[in-house]
């Protein structure tokens, strides 16, 4: 239950789940409840080769006995398969399509936005028919984690389980704003974009392409830093070929790492949200922002199915959880706040990370700037009225790493958080009622019963 403990930061002594992953049986799709599509091995019977097939629901195969709760699948394997996109997305790209894609990226800098958007609509046709991940926001990972947590509470007769709240100082959720700088026009618009952000008291992160696209002067970088904004590395040259093969990726990653030191950047984002998470160990950064939550509107389909940061080894992933401005304006043809508000509200329901990506290249027009200012105003209102923490990506990285080192320990009849930086953290309880899990911060009501009769943290075995 590594991922469950990592996500909630709850006492390991309270985690009492066992599982049977089906041994060497083939991996496939199944359901863990009507709204949680999983991929992995399962001992409960046949799995489906595609998410579009009828999917068996394994809830009826969950067993309770004297040892607690027994699952017919490995939760860590299943969650990892989603977070790391180890499930099948679509057939391998035909050679001719790969060739056309290479030609497209060679001429892309010279194509007007209208022609680019037309070609992309052709390439992405059928996006709205993709059943999995769920669009516009997929919270499958969170549903799996909550159901596992509810089952272990049910098995032990617990009314609640203490854990470390997701965000510092009890904030409801978190939001970050990021800007990928793609071309000369975008670079030159950055000062104006910083003015727009500052007008709402929001500091963002600028992802800068280090080679070929435009000159990156120290004065340009210093102006961003001096104004309190953040700088990260954006790909190498944004030619769409970073992940062409592992050898080339390793070679380019070495150069990217050098630019990371030169720019004093802790974060990275790949161009066009292309990615291969199994290669990310070659990146010497603290965090990455290249994985979409649900990638229906991205050239590379898939998605991590989560609205929370998660670790890929030592690298922390901050997933993109909302639609990019380019896709909103030029693909969907939507010049309103409706989709962004819908996605933000869905993410807030999970207390997750609201990740915004707006390019300085695509908001030169008055209409686009008006929509963006509306978005900034909406985020600012959430900060003031709903206690949403608006932070820079580097600040989220620092907090999530700090939180990952904190522990919940016994304190007499209650619990407390222990570790450096614990003064920023808040104790919370996951509460079980009618098989549904809800959350409550400590002090917001009577504490739920954490121990079942005859049980205590000392005699509960650790997770398997």
Number of C-alpha atoms within 10 A of each C-alpha: 20 12 18 20 17 14 21 22 21 25 19 19 15 24 24 22 23 20 18 15 20 17 10 9 14 13 18 19 25 27 20 21 16 10 13 19 25 28 26 25 25 27 19 20 14 16 25 17 17 17 21 11 11 13 20 18 19 19 15 11 14 15 15 16 8 7 13 20 20 19 23 21 25 18 25 15 19 24 25 18 18 23 25 19 21 20 22 15 16 10 6 8 9 8 9 9 11 13 11 11 14 15 11 16 15 12 10 14 15 9 12 9 14 11 11 16 18 12 13 17 17 9 14 16 11 10 15 12 9 16 12 19 25 20 19 19 23 25 23 24 24 20 19 22 20 18 18 21 25 24 26 21 28 20 19 22 17 21 20 25 25 29 26 26 26 25 22 21 15 19 18 20 24 25 22 24 21 23 24 24 24 22 19 13 14 20 23 14 17 20 16 12 22 21 13 17 19 16 12 17 13 21 21 25 24 27 24 26 27 23 16 12 18 17 13 16 9 10 9 14 17 14 13 18 14 9 13 16 20 24 26 29 27 28 26 24 20 20 18 19 18 22 16 12 11 13 10 12 20 18 12 19 21 14 15 26 19 12 19 22 13 12 18 14 19 19 27 25 23 23 21 16 19 21 18 18 16 13 14 18 14 15 21 19 21 17 27 26 21 22 27 29 28 27 28 25 23 20 13 17 19 25 28 29 29 29 29 27 21 21 18 17 10 14 18 21 24 28 26 28 29 25 24 18 23 18 16 17 16 18 18 13 10 13 16 17 14 11 15 20 15 13 18 22 13 18 25 18 10 16 20 23 28 28 25 21 20 19 23 25 19 19 20 15 8 9 12 16 16 14 16 21 16 15 19 20 17 16 24 19 14 18 18 10 9 14 16 23 24 24 17 20 26 19 13 23 22 13 17 20 15 16 26 14 14 18 19 18 18 13 9 7 5 10 17 16 23 15 13 12 14 19 11 13 22 19 21 24 23 24 23 22 11 7 12 13 20 13 16 18 17 18 9 8 8 8 18 17 14 23 17 15 10 6 13 12 17 9 10 16 15 15 14 10
